[in-house]
């Protein structure tokens, strides 16, 4: 039995990206809400990069485990064909999680409010499901929308996925 590419797989990945963005923005928003950001920064000796990396290391590991389990289910259990190597899939999962967390951090940096950063993250993730070509092929969109589609992490995931798994 030959399996075909499923749009549900793309929707699931889009929802995972949505949750990763939301949880990242939420996590920073809770630091602001409960006024614990100064403590976090003090523990990192005033280095914001160390504070962010320390805060999101566990998030990254948990999100990566969830995405890898999903990929194992798709390719290992369901037997979807793939032409790329396992290393290609692992790199793709790593980049997906890093981009999603990074966007959540960016959204909070852009609008340092719990509500607004989560709204921006959720809007961006929901739009990315459409703009990545899930609902309508990107090649059929108007030129400005095609250019805009490159701003969405799910679009990059789809492009890399097509190159590593299908091509």
Backbone torsions as a table, in degrees:
resi	resn	phi	psi	omega
1	UNK	NA	128.0	-179.7
2	UNK	-95.6	128.8	178.1
3	UNK	-92.0	142.8	176.1
4	UNK	-106.2	160.2	177.6
5	UNK	-60.2	131.6	-175.3
6	UNK	-104.2	132.1	175.8
7	UNK	-66.5	-22.5	179.5
8	UNK	-66.0	-32.2	178.1
9	UNK	-63.4	-41.8	178.5
10	UNK	-66.3	-38.4	178.2
11	UNK	-65.7	-42.9	178.9
12	UNK	-60.7	-43.7	178.8
13	UNK	-66.4	-37.0	176.3
14	UNK	-63.2	-40.1	178.2
15	UNK	-67.9	-38.5	176.7
16	UNK	-62.6	-43.0	177.8
17	UNK	-62.3	-42.1	177.9
18	UNK	-56.8	-49.1	-178.8
19	UNK	-65.2	-39.4	179.3
20	UNK	-64.0	-41.5	177.4
21	UNK	-64.2	-46.4	-178.3
22	UNK	-63.4	-44.4	-178.5
23	UNK	-66.6	-36.0	178.1
24	UNK	-65.4	-47.9	178.1
25	UNK	-64.6	-40.2	179.6
26	UNK	-62.3	-42.2	-178.0
27	UNK	-61.3	-43.7	177.7
28	UNK	-71.3	-36.1	177.8
29	UNK	-63.0	-34.9	178.4
30	UNK	-70.0	-31.7	174.4
31	UNK	-61.6	-41.7	179.5
32	UNK	-71.1	-42.9	-177.0
33	UNK	-63.0	-43.3	-178.0
34	UNK	-95.4	7.9	176.7
35	UNK	55.0	43.2	178.0
36	UNK	-105.6	3.1	-179.9
37	UNK	-63.0	-36.0	178.9
38	UNK	-65.5	-37.8	177.6
39	UNK	-65.8	-42.7	178.3
40	UNK	-61.1	-44.9	179.9
41	UNK	-67.4	-36.1	178.0
42	UNK	-65.8	-39.4	178.4
43	UNK	-65.0	-25.6	179.3
44	UNK	-95.4	15.6	-179.2
45	UNK	55.1	37.5	176.3
46	UNK	78.5	4.7	-179.3
47	UNK	-93.7	109.7	-175.8
48	UNK	-64.9	-33.7	179.7
49	UNK	-65.3	-44.6	178.3
50	UNK	-64.3	-39.7	179.3
51	UNK	-62.3	-45.5	-179.9
52	UNK	-66.9	-45.1	179.5
53	UNK	-62.9	-41.0	178.3
54	UNK	-65.4	-40.3	-178.9
55	UNK	-67.9	-39.2	-172.1
56	UNK	-100.2	3.1	178.7
57	UNK	-62.6	-48.2	179.9
58	UNK	-66.8	-39.7	175.8
59	UNK	-56.6	-45.9	-178.1
60	UNK	-60.2	-45.8	-178.4
61	UNK	-63.1	-45.2	-179.0
62	UNK	-66.0	-46.8	179.4
63	UNK	-62.2	-41.5	179.5
64	UNK	-63.6	-39.6	178.1
65	UNK	-62.9	-41.7	179.2
66	UNK	-64.0	-45.7	-179.7
67	UNK	-65.5	-40.7	179.0
68	UNK	-66.3	-38.2	176.1
69	UNK	-63.8	-38.4	176.4
70	UNK	-63.1	-44.2	179.3
71	UNK	-65.0	-39.6	176.7
72	UNK	-61.4	-41.9	178.9
73	UNK	-62.1	-45.2	-178.3
74	UNK	-64.9	-50.1	-173.6
75	UNK	-91.9	-33.5	-178.2
76	UNK	-85.7	-50.0	-175.1
77	UNK	-82.8	-51.5	-177.8
78	UNK	-80.1	-19.3	175.7
79	UNK	74.9	30.1	175.5
80	UNK	-62.3	138.4	-179.3
81	UNK	-72.6	149.5	174.7
82	UNK	-147.8	138.2	178.9
83	UNK	-95.7	-24.0	178.6
84	UNK	-73.9	165.1	179.8
85	UNK	-81.8	168.5	176.1
86	UNK	-62.3	-35.1	179.6
87	UNK	-64.8	-35.5	176.2
88	UNK	-63.1	-42.9	179.8
89	UNK	-65.8	-42.9	178.9
90	UNK	-62.2	-42.9	177.9
91	UNK	-63.5	-41.8	178.9
92	UNK	-61.8	-43.1	178.3
93	UNK	-64.7	-42.4	178.3
94	UNK	-59.0	-46.7	-179.6
95	UNK	-66.9	-37.5	178.7
96	UNK	-61.5	-46.4	-178.9
97	UNK	-67.7	-44.1	-179.8
98	UNK	-62.1	-43.2	179.9
99	UNK	-65.8	-39.6	-178.8
100	UNK	-67.7	-45.3	177.2
101	UNK	-64.4	-43.2	179.9
102	UNK	-60.1	-39.1	179.0
103	UNK	-69.1	-38.0	176.4
104	UNK	-61.8	-40.7	176.6
105	UNK	-65.7	-43.0	178.4
106	UNK	-61.2	-43.9	-179.8
107	UNK	-61.7	-39.6	178.1
108	UNK	-70.0	-36.9	176.9
109	UNK	-66.5	-33.8	178.9
110	UNK	-70.7	-43.0	180.0
111	UNK	-133.8	90.0	-175.5
112	UNK	-73.5	60.5	175.6
113	UNK	-136.8	135.6	-178.0
114	UNK	-56.3	-49.8	-177.0
115	UNK	-65.6	-47.2	-175.9
116	UNK	-69.5	-40.5	-179.5
117	UNK	-67.3	-36.5	176.8
118	UNK	-70.8	-35.2	177.0
119	UNK	-65.3	-44.4	178.2
120	UNK	-62.9	-44.7	179.7
121	UNK	-61.9	-44.9	-178.1
122	UNK	-69.6	-39.6	177.1
123	UNK	-62.3	-44.5	-179.3
124	UNK	-64.1	-41.2	-179.7
125	UNK	-68.1	-41.4	-180.0
126	UNK	-67.6	-41.6	176.4
127	UNK	-63.7	-33.2	-178.2
128	UNK	-65.5	-28.7	177.6
129	UNK	-63.4	-40.7	177.2
130	UNK	-76.1	-44.3	-174.0
131	UNK	-74.2	-13.8	179.2
132	UNK	-84.5	-6.5	178.8
133	UNK	101.9	12.1	179.0
134	UNK	-70.2	-41.3	-176.8
135	UNK	-92.3	-34.6	-176.4
136	UNK	-148.8	135.0	-176.7
137	UNK	-60.7	136.2	-178.6
138	UNK	-61.2	-36.3	-178.7
139	UNK	-63.6	-22.5	179.3
140	UNK	-90.7	-5.2	-179.9
141	UNK	-79.4	160.7	174.2
142	UNK	-62.5	155.7	-176.0
143	UNK	-55.1	-43.5	178.2
144	UNK	-62.5	-36.7	178.2
145	UNK	-70.8	-36.1	175.5
146	UNK	-61.1	-43.3	178.8
147	UNK	-65.6	-40.5	179.9
148	UNK	-65.8	-29.1	-176.9
149	UNK	-62.3	-22.1	-179.7
150	UNK	-74.2	-9.1	179.5
151	UNK	-85.2	-4.7	-174.9
152	UNK	-104.0	128.2	-177.9
153	UNK	-57.9	-35.0	-179.2
154	UNK	-65.0	-32.8	176.8
155	UNK	-61.4	-43.6	178.4
156	UNK	-64.8	-40.1	177.8
157	UNK	-59.7	-47.2	179.6
158	UNK	-60.2	-43.4	-178.4
159	UNK	-64.3	-46.2	179.1
160	UNK	-66.8	-38.4	177.5
161	UNK	-59.0	-46.1	-180.0
162	UNK	-62.3	-39.5	-178.9
163	UNK	-68.7	-43.9	-173.4
164	UNK	-85.9	-33.4	-172.2
165	UNK	-101.1	-42.6	-173.9
166	UNK	-91.9	-44.0	-174.2
167	UNK	-71.9	NA	NA
